[in-house]
C-alpha cells in the first residue's frame, strides 16, 4: 500500500513564529518541549504528511497519542502509513498505544515491534520518563487488553508506586482514551481510576487522542467538576493525520474545540507550562496560553456502604414483589408498554471530615444504550413487601442520568446532592428509554453500594 503524497507542503510564516515564541512567560533555553498528537498515520489521507512537516520545525520529545498506524496497526500500516511521515522522528518519539494498535493482535505486536523499548514493557505499554522538573507518565488505556484499569489492576499498582517514587515533580500523563470529550466517542469511563490516582498525586496535565479533534478543558477533578486550585487540565489532540470529526455533544468544562489538523506544543517550565496548538499549513485556527503548577489536593478518605435493601417493581405485574430477585430491572417497556423501576436504600454510618462526593455504584448485568435516572425516595419501604401499587414516591428531582453503559462492570451515579450527612438514604431508578437495564441486586454477586468521599474538616 503506497502512502499518498501531497507536494509543496510548507509551514506558514505565522506557524513558524508560533513555534519559536512561547505563549506565556519567556521560556528558559533549557525548558523541555513536548509536541503531541494522536490518530496519525493514515494512508487514505495526507493529514499526517502535513503534521509531520510541523514536527520538522519543532525540537523536543514527540508524544504519539495512540492510533498511530491506520487502519489496523499492522506491520504494513506502520511501514507504509506512519514511517514515511512521523516515522522520521522515531528516535525522539515516546508513544502511547491506541485501540487501532490492537485490531491486528490482542498483544499489539506490530506496535511493540516498531517502537521497541521506547514503547515500554512489551504487553504492558505503561512507562515513565523525566523532562526537567517534570515527570511524564505514559499509560495504556486499552483496559480490556491489560487486565483492566481498576484499583487493583497491575497498571494502577505500578502507577501509584511510580508517582510515589517521584513525589515533588510536576506530573504530565498521556494515554489514548480521554476521560472527557465532546467528540464522537465521548467520555471514557474505563480510565476513571487512572484519573483519580493522577489527581491525588497532584498531576497537572493529561493528553489524549481517540476522538479526531482538538479540545482543551479547564482544570477539573476526576468527576468532571471544575477545580481551579488542584484540577487536571486535559487536552484531546486526535489531530495528527486521520480525518477530523465535528463536535457531537457539549461536555462541561470544555473551553476550546476545533476539527483542525495540527499538533500541540507544550513548553514545560519549572513553575508552569505554556501550550500552543499549531495548525497545518493553510489553516488558521490556533490556541495558546499558560498555566501554573500546583501541589496535591487535600487527602480524601473513601468509605463504602453496602445497600441495606433493594427491590424492583413492575407495572405489568402490579401486585407482585421482587425483593428476592438477584437482579434489579429498570425498563421503559417490559413487553406490555409498561415501566419497571428499581429501588435501593443505603445507611451511611459515621464518617470523618466533610462529605465531598457520594456515588451509587451498580454492577451492570445487561447493558443499555440509555440507562436510567436516579432520584430520592423515602426509606420506610420494605424490600420484600413493596409492589408497583405500593411503590414509594420520589421526594425530589432527578440528580443524575446514567446514559449508555456496557455489561460486566461497575457504573456510578453521582448522588452527592442527596448525601450531605450520615443517615439512611433511598434512591429510585427510573427508565429514560425502552432499552432496559439490569443490575445486580443485594442477592446477586455484586450488591449495590454507596461510595462516600470525605475531605478534612476546615
N, C-alpha and C positions, 0 to 999 in steps of 0.2 A: 504494500500500500504506500503510494507516494505521498509526501507531505506537500500540499498545495502551497505555492509561494505567492507572495504579493511583492511586486517590485516597487522600489522608491519609497519605502517606509523610513522616514527620518524624524527625529524628535523636533518639536517646535521650539523656537527660542524661548517662549514663555515656560514651556515644560522644563527646559534646562535651568532656567532661573529658579523655578520652584525647587528643583533638586538641590541646587547649590546653596539656597538661602533657607535656613530652618524657619519654621513658622513662629516659634516662640523666642525665649531669651537666647542670646548668642550662644551657639554651641561651641564647646571647647574642642580643640583639634582632635583630642583623643576620645571624644564621646562616640560610643559604638552606634552603628546603624543596623536596623533590620529592614529588609524590603520584602513584603509579603503579598501573596495572593494564592488562591486555590482554584481548582477546576480549570486546568491549564491545557495540556497537550491534546488537541483535538484535530485530527486530520481533515475533518469536514469544515473547518473554519480557518481563518487567518488571524484570529484574535491573539493566539499565542505568539505568533511571529511579531506582532506589533508590541505586545507587552515585553517580549524578550529584548527588543530594542531599548526599552526603558531600562532594563537591568544593565545593559551595556554601559549606561552612564551613571549608575548609582553604585558606589562601593558599599561593602558591608556584607552581612550574612543574609542569604536568601532563605526565607521560610516558605516552603511549598506546603500549602494548607490542605492537601489531600485531593483526591480525584485528579491525579497528576497525569494519567495517560488514559485517554478515551478510545473506544467506549468501554472496554472490558479489562483494562490493566494487564494486558498480555505482554509478553516479551516483545512481540512485534509492535504493539502500541507504544511501548517505551522507546523502541528503536526508531520508529518511523514518525511518531506524532509528538514526542517530547524531546528526544535527543537533539534534533536539528534546531531547536529554539532555546528553551530554558536549559536544555541539557548542556549547553556550552558553559553554563555556570555551575555545573555539578560539583566541582571541588569546594565551593563555598556554600553549598545548599545543605540545610538541615530540614528534612522533610517530616511531615505527619501523614499517616496513612488514611486514605479515604475509603468510602464504600465501593467505589468502582475498582479499587485495587483487589477487592475480594470477589469480584464477579467471575474470575477465572478459577481460582482455587480458594478453599477456606483458610489457607495459610498465607495468602497474598504473596506467593513465592516470587513472581517476577519483580515485584516491588522491592523485596529484600535483596534479590539478586542484583538489581540495578544499582541501588544505593549502598549496598554493603553495610559496613559498620556505622556509617553516618545515619542509618535509619533506626539505630538502637538494636536491642537484642532481637534476633530472629524469632518470629512467632509472637512477640510481645508488642514492640513498636513504641514503647514509652522509654524516655531517657531525659537527661537534663544537661545543661551546659551553662557556663558563665560568660557574661559580657559586661565588663567594667563592674559597676556596683550592682548589676542586675543578675538575677538567677532566672534562667529560661527553662521552662518545663514543657516538654512535648509529650502529649498523651494520645492514646488510641481510643477514639470514641465509637469504634465498631464493637460495641459491648458484647453482642451475641457471639463474636468470634474469639473473645479473650476471657471467657468465664465471667462475664458481667462487669458492671461498673458500680456495684453496690458497696455498702460499708465494709463488708468482709471480703471483697474481691482482692485478688493479688495486686491489681494495679493500684487500688486505693491504699492498700497496706504499704506499697512501695512509695506512693505519693506522700503519705503522711511522714514516713521516715526521711524522705528526701528533703521535704520542706523543713522538718525539724533540724536536719543537719546543716541547713543554710539559713537559719533564722537570722534576721537582721538585714538580709539582702532584699532589694526590691524584686518583686516576682512578676514575671510575664509568662503566661501559658498560652499554648496554641494546640488545637486539635480540630478535626474536620467538622463535626456536627455542632451547630450553635444551640445553646440553651434557649435563646430567644431570637426570633427572626420574623420579619414582616413579609417574607417571600413565600414561594410555593410550598416548601416543606414545613415551614412554621417552626414552632417551639419543639425542642427535642428533650423529652423528659428523662431519657436514659442517662444523661450526663449531669443530672441534678446533684448527685453526691460529689462529683468532681468539683462542681462549683462551690458546694458547701465547704469542702476541705480547703480549697484555694482561698475562699473568703475568710475563713477562720485564721488562715496564715497571713492575712493582710495583703493578698495579691492585688496588683494594680490594674493589669490589663489581661484580656483574653481575646485571642484572634481565632476566627473560624472561617470555613468556606461553606460548601454544600449547596446553599442557595446561591444562585448566579446573579448576585448584585452586590453593591457596596452599601453598608449601613453602619452608622455609628450610634451607639447608645450612651445615654447619660449614666454616670455611676449608679449601680443598683446592687441590691443584695441577691442571694441565690433564689429568692422567692418573688423576684420581679418588682420589688418595692424600691423606689428612689432612695438613694443613700449617699448623700454628698460627702459626709466625713470618711466613710470606710468602704464605699461601694466599688465594685469592679466596673471599669469602662470596657465594654465589648465592641469589637468590630467584626462584621461579616464582610469578607473580601473574597467572594467567589467570582472574581472578575479577571482571572488570569488568561482566559482564551476561549473557552466554550461559550455558546450563545447566551447572552444575558436574558434575564426574565424580569417582568414588571412586578410591582408590589401587589400582593393579594390580600393583605389584612393590615390593620393598624395595631401594632403591639405597643403597650405602654413603655415609656422612656426612650423610644426611638427618636433621634434628633435629626438625622440626615439619611436619605435614601436615594440611590441612583443606579440605574441599569447601564453603566458605562464600563467598558474595558479599561483596566488600569491596575496600578499596584499601590499598596500602602507603604509609605516610607516612615519609619519610626526612628527618631533620634533619642537615645536613652541617656539622659543626663543623671548626674549623681543626686539631684534634688527634684527630678521630674522627667517629663518626656514631651516631645513635640511630634505631632503627626501631620502628614500631608498625603492626601490621595493624589496621585499623579496619573492623569488620563493618557491614553494613547494619542498619537499624532492625529490631529483633526477634530478632537473632542475638546470641549471647553469646561466640562464640569470639574471642579476641584473642591477640596475640603481640607482645611488646615486649622490647627490650634495647638494648645499646650495644656498640660496637666501637671499638678504637683503630686508628690508621693505622700503616703500616709502610713501609719502603723497598723497594728492589728486591732480589730474591733473588740469591744468588751467580751469576755468569755461567756458563752451561753451554756446553760445546763438543760439537757433534754431528758424528759421522763415520758414513759409510755403507759397508758391506761387502757386496759382491755375492756371491750364493751361488757356491760353488766346485763344487757338484754338486747335482743333483736328479733324481728319478725318481718313478714311482708303480708300485704293484704291485696285481695284480687276482686275487682269489681264484678268479674264474671262469676265468681263464687262468693257472693257477698256475706254468707254466714259461716264460711269455712276459716279455720285458723291454721296458720303455717309456722307456728312457733318452734316446731321440732325439725324443720327443714334444714338441710345442710347448705343451702344457698338462699340468698335474697334475690328476688326478681323485681326489676323495675322496668316497666314496659308500657308503651302507649297503645299497644294493640296485642292482646293475648289470644287472638283468634276470633274474637267477637266484637272487635272495635272498642274494647274496654281497657281500663287502666289497671296497672299494678304498682303499688307504692312500697318502698322499703322503710323500715323504722329501726333506728339504733339509739341506745342510750348508754352513756358513759359517766362514771363517777370519777371526778378529778380530786385526788387527795391533796395532802399538804405539798406545797411547792415552796421553793426558796426564791426570793427575788421577785421580779415583776414579770408577768407573762408578756412575752413579745410576740409569740405566734402559736397558733393551735391548728392542727390539721387532722381531719378524719381520714384514716388510711383504710383502703378496701382492696382485697385481693380479687382480681377480675378472673372469672372462670369462663365467661362468654362475652366476647367483645361487643362494642357498639360504635357506630360511626358518629353518634351524637348522644353522649351519655346524659345522666340526669342532673338536676339541680339539687341543692341542699338548702333547707330552711329550718328554723327552730320549731319545735313542737313541745308538748307537755311531757312530763316524765312519770305520771301516775299509771300509765298503761302497763298491762301485764303481757309479756311475750306469748304466753300460752293461752291467752283469752281473747286478744283483740282480733276483730274481723273487719271487713270493709265497712259494715254497717256501724260498728262501734269505734272506728278508727279515730285516733287522736287528731285534733285540728292543728294547723300551723298557727304559730303565735307571733310571726313576724315575716318580713320579706326574705326572698332568696338572698343568700350571701355568697354562693359560689356555683359555678357551672362546670361540669366535668369536660364536656366536649368529646372528641373522638378518643378512644382508648383501645389498646390491644389486650388480648387474653394472656394469662400466665405471668402476671406481675402486679405490683402494688401501684395504686393511683392515690393521689391526695386531693382532698377538697379543703380549701382554706376556710376555717370556721372561726378565725381569730375574733371577729366582731362579737361572737356569741360566748366566747370563753375568756372572760377577763378576771376571773377569780376561781376559787375552789367551789365544788358543788357537783350536782348531778345535772347533766345536760341531755336533752332529747333532740334528735335530728330526723327529719323526714326527707327521703329521696324520692323525687317525682320526675317522671319522664319528660323529655323535650322532643321525642321523635317516636316513630313506630319501630325503630331498631332497638330492641330491648337490651338491657344489661343484666348479667348475672354475676354476683359476687359471693364469696364465701361468707357463711354466717358463723355465729359462735359455735355451732355444731359441726362446722366444716373444718378443714385442715388449717385454714388461715383466718382466725377470728378478726373482725373489725377492731380497730383500736384508735385511740386519740394520742397524737404526738404533741407534747406541750414543751415549748422552749421558753426558758426564763433568762433574764439578764439580771445582773446585780442591782439591788435597790440603790437609787441615787443617794 
